[in-house]
Amino acid sequence: MGPETARPPAAEKWLARARQEFQSADVDNARDAVAKALTIVPTDTEARLLAGRIALARLDYAEALRLLKGVAGSEAAGLRGRALWYKGDLDAAADELEAMLDDPDVVDDWAKSIAKLARRGAGRAPFTISGALLAAIEMPHVSPAAPFFVVEVEIDGESALAMVSTGTGEVVLDSSTRKEPSWVSLRFGKKLEVNDVPALTQDLSGISKQMGAPIKALLGVNLLRHLNATIDYSGRQFVVRSFSPPAPPDATRVDLAFIKGGGMVLRSSVGPDKTLQGPMLIDTSMTFPIALDKEGWKKAGFEADGLKRVEQDPEQKLKQGVVPMLRLGALEIPKVPGVYGAPLQAVEKQLQLDLDGVIGAGLLAYFRITFGDGGRLMWIEDDVAMNKVLQGSEPAPANEGQAPAPAGETGSPAPQAPAPQAPAPQTAPPPPPAAAPPAGAPRRTPDR
């Protein structure tokens, strides 16, 4: 296909609409729009590349490969390589990723490491689960100052602490234990085992020092999708499964997209107009409840320049405010404390997406989160409030609704600084995350 001006006007309109909807993470409508464009210009390279990106974000690997078949160039090779990698076709993934890396203009450390892993993984079946159908593991609260999603896991038979990090694509091991990317086995609760898990390496000593706990691994989204995991910080519980769980009672459903197959993104609104939605990255390694960019704060009804500075921020780059209303699925969460000034540009550049902001553990710690359908959706439960009702407890004391104080994270979009004080979500008045759940509280899981 020639330049854009050579496209029929109808095809150009459909393609522009698909671009706009994909930038807002509306992947279903983006898929429909680009399909309309392709019916008019089926050989258009730009349309096929966009359609491939959309299919990959929907975790439809076969469709991504079909759309990109025969498309030349490093971008197409990179998209095919990611689809093949997540699909588990290791040799073909290595071929495509190496072809992309042959372009001197491409710098992609993830692809470089994954291509090596794929070459070494001949004959492996990634993420093979054996043992029990389900395992529930305690989530220790390692810091009284901030919520860190830490779980116990066995890595090649050795016990270790790992942090659940949805801002990370793959499992990452501390470079003090592994010098280069490798294939490992993980065991949860001594009864559910995951074999042939690809793992990259990184120096995690900064994270360990900040948390005051020896963190030996980060558990990224590729693993979490296979585990159909539940994260319940206030209930101190992490559940992994070999099956997709049914919908939990009284939960709201939130559809997820995975930009480039790895960045976990949802659509949310932060202002009075609930129809004005934008993309939010989910990063459980960030301990702020929410970090918005200038456009995100504008949607929330504030000019970023008018926000109050965070006095405890040593670099004086952060500003703080309160988002009047955050909507996640059917859940409306009022008065969410947030920050402006977190370095989101690097994340946006990596994902090639204009984010409104990032949702962190400081907010998610108040809810029970369950991933289903291979990670394509998550269920959000106001579980602690339900437990109070079942126990006949008195209403929460006034200080029980305070949001957890955040702290920065190495590799997180937000640097270290205390959170602005504001009331916690009124729909969920749990105890502070560092506290134990009420004694004898009945537990409802999606599997019971």
C-alpha positions in Angstrom: 0.0 0.0 0.0 1.3 3.5 -0.8 1.3 6.5 1.5 -1.7 7.3 3.6 -3.1 9.7 1.0 -3.5 6.6 -1.3 -6.0 4.9 1.0 -9.7 5.3 0.3 -11.2 7.8 2.6 -13.3 5.2 4.4 -10.3 3.0 5.1 -8.3 6.0 6.4 -11.2 6.9 8.8 -11.5 3.4 10.1 -7.7 3.2 10.6 -7.6 6.5 12.4 -10.5 5.4 14.6 -8.6 2.1 15.4 -5.5 4.0 16.3 -7.4 6.3 18.7 -9.2 3.4 20.4 -6.1 1.4 20.8 -4.3 4.4 22.3 -7.2 4.5 24.9 -6.8 0.7 25.5 -10.2 0.0 24.1 -8.9 -3.1 22.3 -12.3 -4.6 21.4 -13.5 -1.6 19.5 -10.1 -1.1 18.1 -10.1 -4.6 16.8 -13.5 -4.0 15.1 -12.4 -0.7 13.6 -9.1 -2.1 12.1 -11.0 -5.1 10.7 -13.3 -2.7 8.8 -10.1 -1.0 7.4 -8.7 -4.3 6.4 -11.8 -5.3 4.4 -11.1 -2.2 2.3 -7.3 -2.4 2.1 -6.4 -6.0 3.0 -2.7 -5.6 2.1 -2.1 -2.3 3.9 1.1 -2.8 6.0 0.3 -0.2 8.6 -3.2 -1.6 9.1 -1.9 -5.1 9.5 0.8 -4.0 12.0 -1.9 -2.2 14.0 -4.2 -5.2 13.8 -1.3 -7.4 15.0 -0.6 -5.2 18.0 -4.3 -5.2 18.9 -4.5 -9.0 18.7 -1.3 -9.4 20.8 -2.8 -7.1 23.4 -5.9 -9.3 23.5 -3.6 -12.4 24.0 -4.9 -13.8 20.7 -1.6 -15.1 19.5 -2.9 -17.2 16.5 -4.7 -14.1 15.2 -1.6 -11.9 15.6 0.5 -14.4 13.6 -2.2 -14.7 10.9 -2.4 -10.9 10.5 1.4 -10.5 10.4 2.2 -13.4 8.1 4.5 -12.2 5.3 4.8 -8.6 6.6 8.4 -7.5 6.3 10.4 -5.3 8.7 11.7 -5.5 12.2 8.5 -4.3 13.9 6.5 -7.1 12.4 9.3 -9.6 13.3 9.2 -8.3 16.9 5.4 -8.7 17.2 5.5 -12.2 15.7 8.4 -13.1 18.1 6.4 -11.9 21.1 3.3 -13.8 20.0 5.3 -17.0 19.4 7.0 -16.6 22.8 3.8 -16.2 24.7 2.3 -19.0 22.7 5.2 -21.3 23.7 6.7 -21.9 20.2 10.3 -21.3 21.4 12.4 -22.0 18.2 10.2 -19.8 16.0 10.1 -17.1 18.6 13.9 -17.1 18.7 14.1 -16.8 14.9 11.8 -13.8 14.8 13.3 -12.0 17.8 16.8 -12.5 16.4 15.6 -11.1 13.0 14.3 -8.0 14.8 17.6 -7.6 16.7 19.5 -7.7 13.3 18.1 -4.2 12.7 20.7 -1.7 13.9 18.0 0.8 14.9 16.5 -1.7 17.4 17.5 -1.8 21.0 15.5 -4.3 23.0 17.1 -5.9 26.1 14.0 -8.0 26.8 14.1 -9.5 23.3 17.8 -10.2 23.5 17.5 -12.1 26.7 14.3 -14.0 25.6 15.9 -15.0 22.3 18.8 -16.6 24.3 16.3 -18.4 26.6 14.2 -19.6 23.7 17.3 -21.1 22.0 18.2 -22.9 25.2 14.7 -24.1 25.8 14.4 -26.6 22.9 12.1 -29.3 23.9 10.6 -27.5 26.9 7.0 -26.8 27.5 6.9 -23.5 29.3 4.7 -23.1 32.5 3.9 -26.8 32.9 1.8 -27.1 36.1 1.7 -30.3 38.1 0.7 -31.4 41.6 -2.4 -29.9 43.3 -5.1 -28.0 41.5 -4.8 -25.1 43.9 -2.4 -23.8 46.6 -3.0 -21.0 49.1 0.2 -19.3 50.4 0.5 -16.7 53.2 1.4 -13.2 52.2 3.6 -11.8 55.0 3.5 -8.1 55.6 7.2 -7.3 55.5 6.9 -3.5 56.0 4.7 -1.5 58.3 5.1 1.6 56.1 3.8 0.3 52.8 2.1 -2.6 51.2 4.4 -5.0 49.3 2.9 -8.1 47.7 5.4 -10.7 49.0 4.9 -14.4 48.9 7.0 -17.5 49.8 8.1 -19.7 46.9 10.5 -22.5 46.3 12.9 -21.8 43.4 14.6 -25.0 42.2 13.9 -26.5 45.6 15.2 -23.6 47.6 12.9 -21.5 49.7 12.8 -17.8 48.9 10.7 -14.6 49.2 9.3 -13.2 45.9 7.4 -10.0 45.2 4.4 -10.0 42.9 5.2 -7.4 40.3 2.6 -6.8 37.6 4.9 -4.1 36.2 7.3 -6.9 35.2 6.7 -9.1 32.2 8.6 -12.2 33.2 9.9 -13.8 36.3 13.1 -12.0 37.4 15.7 -13.6 39.7 18.3 -11.8 41.8 21.5 -11.7 39.9 23.4 -12.8 43.1 21.8 -16.2 42.6 21.8 -16.4 38.8 24.3 -14.7 36.5 22.2 -15.1 33.3 18.7 -15.9 32.2 17.7 -19.5 32.9 14.8 -22.0 33.1 13.7 -22.7 36.6 11.0 -24.6 38.5 8.7 -22.9 41.1 6.7 -24.6 43.8 3.9 -22.9 45.8 2.6 -24.2 49.1 4.8 -27.3 48.7 2.1 -28.8 46.5 1.6 -26.9 43.2 4.7 -26.9 41.0 5.4 -24.9 37.8 8.1 -26.3 35.6 10.1 -24.8 32.8 9.6 -21.2 33.9 11.7 -18.7 32.0 13.5 -16.2 34.3 15.6 -13.1 33.6 18.1 -11.7 36.0 18.4 -8.3 37.8 20.1 -6.9 40.8 17.3 -6.9 43.5 19.4 -5.8 46.4 17.9 -2.3 46.3 14.4 -3.7 46.6 15.5 -6.0 49.4 17.1 -3.1 51.3 14.0 -0.9 50.9 11.6 -3.6 52.1 13.9 -5.0 54.8 13.4 -8.5 53.5 15.6 -10.7 51.2 13.7 -10.6 47.9 15.1 -13.2 45.5 12.6 -13.0 42.7 9.9 -10.9 41.0 6.8 -12.7 39.8 5.7 -11.1 36.5 2.5 -11.1 34.5 3.5 -14.0 32.2 3.6 -16.3 35.2 0.5 -14.7 36.9 -1.6 -15.4 33.8 -0.7 -19.1 33.9 -1.4 -19.3 37.7 -4.9 -17.7 37.6 -3.7 -16.0 40.8 -5.6 -14.3 43.6 -4.0 -11.5 45.6 -5.5 -10.7 49.0 -3.1 -8.5 50.9 -5.4 -7.6 53.8 -6.3 -11.3 54.1 -2.6 -12.2 53.9 -3.4 -14.8 51.2 -2.0 -15.6 47.7 -3.8 -18.3 45.8 -2.5 -20.1 42.6 -4.5 -22.5 40.5 -4.1 -24.8 37.5 -7.6 -23.7 36.2 -9.4 -20.5 35.5 -11.6 -19.8 38.6 -15.4 -19.0 38.4 -16.5 -15.5 39.0 -16.3 -14.7 42.8 -19.6 -13.6 44.4 -20.1 -9.9 44.7 -17.1 -9.1 42.5 -16.8 -6.6 39.7 -15.2 -7.6 36.4 -12.5 -5.6 34.8 -11.2 -6.5 31.4 -7.4 -6.3 30.9 -5.2 -5.7 27.9 -1.5 -6.6 27.7 0.3 -4.1 25.5 3.0 -5.9 23.6 1.8 -8.9 25.4 3.3 -7.8 28.7 2.1 -4.4 30.0 -1.1 -5.0 32.1 -3.5 -2.1 31.2 -7.2 -1.4 32.0 -9.6 1.3 31.2 -10.7 3.6 34.0 -12.2 7.1 34.5 -11.1 9.5 37.2 -13.5 12.4 36.9 -17.1 13.2 37.1 -17.7 12.1 33.5 -17.7 8.3 33.7 -17.7 8.0 29.9 -14.3 9.7 29.7 -12.1 6.7 30.2 -8.3 6.3 29.7 -5.7 3.6 30.0 -4.1 2.8 33.4 -1.1 0.6 33.9 -1.4 -1.9 36.9 1.9 -2.0 38.7 1.9 -3.8 42.1 5.5 -2.8 42.7 4.4 0.9 43.0 3.2 1.6 46.5 1.4 4.9 45.7 -2.4 4.3 45.3 -2.4 6.1 42.0 0.0 8.2 39.9 -1.4 10.4 37.2 0.2 12.4 34.4 -0.9 16.0 33.5 -3.7 14.8 31.3 -4.9 12.3 33.9 -5.2 15.0 36.6 -7.0 17.2 34.1 -9.6 14.5 33.6 -9.9 14.4 37.4 -10.7 18.1 37.4 -7.3 19.5 38.5 -4.5 21.4 36.8 -1.3 19.6 37.7 0.6 22.9 38.3 -1.8 23.8 41.1 -1.3 20.6 43.1 0.5 20.8 46.5 4.1 19.6 46.7 5.0 16.5 48.7 7.2 18.0 51.4 8.9 14.8 52.2 10.1 14.2 48.6 13.8 15.0 48.7 13.9 15.9 45.0 10.8 18.1 45.3 9.4 16.7 42.0 6.3 15.1 43.4 2.9 16.8 43.9 -0.1 15.4 45.6 -3.8 15.6 45.3 -7.0 13.6 45.8 -8.8 12.0 42.8 -12.5 12.6 43.5 -13.7 9.3 42.0 -11.8 6.3 40.5 -13.9 3.7 38.6 -12.8 0.2 38.2 -15.5 -1.8 36.4 -18.7 -1.2 38.3 -16.7 -0.2 41.4 -16.6 3.5 42.3 -13.9 4.5 44.7 -14.1 8.0 46.0 -11.3 10.3 47.3 -8.2 8.3 46.2 -4.9 10.0 47.2 -2.6 10.3 44.2 0.6 11.9 43.0 1.9 13.9 40.0 5.5 13.9 38.9 6.2 10.1 38.8 8.4 9.3 35.7 5.7 7.8 33.5 7.3 8.9 30.2 9.7 5.9 30.2 6.8 3.5 30.7 4.8 5.2 27.9 7.8 5.0 25.5 8.3 1.3 26.2 4.6 0.5 25.7 4.1 3.0 22.9 0.9 4.0 24.7 -0.3 7.3 26.1 -1.2 6.3 29.7 -3.4 8.4 32.0 -1.5 7.0 35.0 -0.5 3.9 37.0 -2.5 2.1 39.7 -0.3 0.7 42.5 -0.4 -1.6 45.5 -1.4 1.4 47.7 -4.9 1.0 46.3 -5.1 -2.7 45.3 -4.1 -3.7 48.9 -7.7 -2.8 49.9 -9.3 -5.4 47.7 -9.1 -9.0 46.8 -7.9 -9.4 43.2 -8.4 -12.6 41.1 -7.1 -13.1 37.5 -9.1 -15.3 35.2 -9.4 -16.4 31.6 -5.6 -16.7 31.2 -5.2 -13.1 32.6 -7.7 -11.5 30.2 -9.8 -10.2 33.1 -9.6 -9.6 36.8 -12.3 -9.8 39.5 -12.2 -7.2 42.2 -13.9 -8.0 45.6 -14.5 -5.7 48.5 -13.7 -8.7 50.7 -12.8 -7.1 54.0 -16.1 -5.2 54.3 -17.9 -8.5 53.7 -16.0 -10.2 56.5 -17.0 -7.4 58.9 -20.7 -7.9 58.1 -20.4 -11.7 58.5 -18.8 -11.1 62.0 -21.4 -8.5 63.1 -18.5 -6.2 63.7 -18.9 -2.6 64.7 -18.2 0.1 62.0 -14.6 0.7 61.4 -12.9 3.4 63.6 -12.2 6.7 62.0 -8.5 6.0 61.4 -9.2 2.6 59.9 -9.8 4.1 56.5 -6.4 5.7 56.1 -4.6 4.7 52.9 -1.3 2.9 53.3 1.7 5.2 53.2 3.6 4.6 50.0 7.3 4.2 49.4 9.3 4.2 46.2 10.5 1.1 44.4 13.5 0.4 42.4 12.3 0.1 38.8 8.9 1.5 39.8 7.4 4.6 38.0 7.2 6.4 41.4 10.2 7.4 43.5 10.2 7.1 47.3 8.0 9.5 49.2 5.2 9.4 51.7 1.7 9.3 50.4 -0.6 12.3 50.6 -3.1 11.8 53.4 -6.7 11.4 52.3 -9.7 9.2 53.1 -9.5 5.7 51.8 -12.1 4.3 49.4 -15.5 4.5 51.1 -16.6 1.3 49.5 -14.0 -0.6 51.3 -13.2 0.3 54.9 -10.5 -2.3 55.8 -8.0 -2.2 58.6 -4.5 -0.8 57.7 -2.8 -3.3 55.4 0.0 -3.9 57.9 -2.5 -5.3 60.4 -3.7 -8.9 60.6 -7.2 -9.8 59.4 -9.9 -10.1 62.0 -9.6 -13.3 64.0 -11.9 -16.1 62.8 -13.0 -14.1 59.8 -14.7 -16.5 57.3 -12.8 -16.7 54.0 -14.7 -16.8 50.7 -12.6 -17.8 47.8 -13.6 -18.0 44.1 -13.2 -21.8 44.4 -15.7 -22.3 47.2 
